[in-house]
């Protein structure tokens, strides 16, 4: 990757399809290459809040809004490009950084200070970030920089309120030689940024993880964070808690694991696309569920966290890989939630919640 400002989306060449499950669209419907949601762009991570606007990039380079999802197929309307540029600041932005925000006192957050100090290249090249910047709502910019040899092997600062105080924390993947990746949680503290928690590193160089979502998956009143560890070589879905108590949580400065299950992948090696997962109350029990691809990325699996265990609720298999972001969307604000994603061969899959 050469340094390039703004948002980049995986171009995969999709043909639009709309239905319950998978069904072919009419020949008049356009081919699309990417699927994005405004809420996902704002926070950078799947949460229990569904997207209210979904946009697709057509193969002829037009951005279109999914205006409705009737049984006959998706209805599209013209839409602006969903690109965001980092605000001007002293630190050089990572060339393909995503920009998240606004969220509470955070106007925008983005990765800064490109470096080739860690030669893994899991996101397409060997350029990673040495820090990140946060533009506060008062207009001031605060920067956090790693000391020592570590890097942020990531393209975005994910924003989620993990502590329940109405202010977002920043969630970033940190990596280093000999340790591999860990999940870090940061907070604005006065005029500074402080790391308040982290998962244990995987323990080997060139071993990576990709966050999945943040929500109160078990109904204990605390927000958990889900990730897939080593999504390219046999991935394990893990859920970590931040708050203390019997369900696990913050112990010193460590995130504590609450549940795990092997057999998942939410990232294709070398791709910049990080959004292969969604959060939705699929079984309508009042608790958020996870929608994550299986290890081949050819099936979408819906899972609940129940009594400390991840339990499969549904599975939708395909004969090819899932190749775009996975979104839970409520386009009309009525609670009629759909899950949307694209396949490698050019179909857009739409699942209606049962």
Buried (B, 14 or more C-beta within 10 A) or exposed (E): BEEEBBBBBBEBBBBBBBBEEBBBBEEEBBBBBBBBBBBBBBBBBBBBBBBEBBBBBBBEEBBBBBBBBEEEBBBBEEBEEBEBEBBEBEBBBBBBBBBBBBBBBBBBBBBBBBBEBBEBBBBBBBBBBBBBBBBBEEEEBBBBBBEEEBBBBBBBBBBBBBBEEEBBBBBBBBBBBEBBBBBBBBBBEEEEBEBBBBBEBBEEBBBBBBBBBBBBBBEBEBBBBBBBBBBBEEBBBBBBBBBEEEBBBBEEEBBBBBBBBEBBBBBBEEBBBBBBBBBBBBBEEEBBBBBBBBBBBBBBBBBBBBEEEBBEBBEBEBEEBBBBBBBBBBBEEEEEBBBBBBBBBBBBBBBEBE
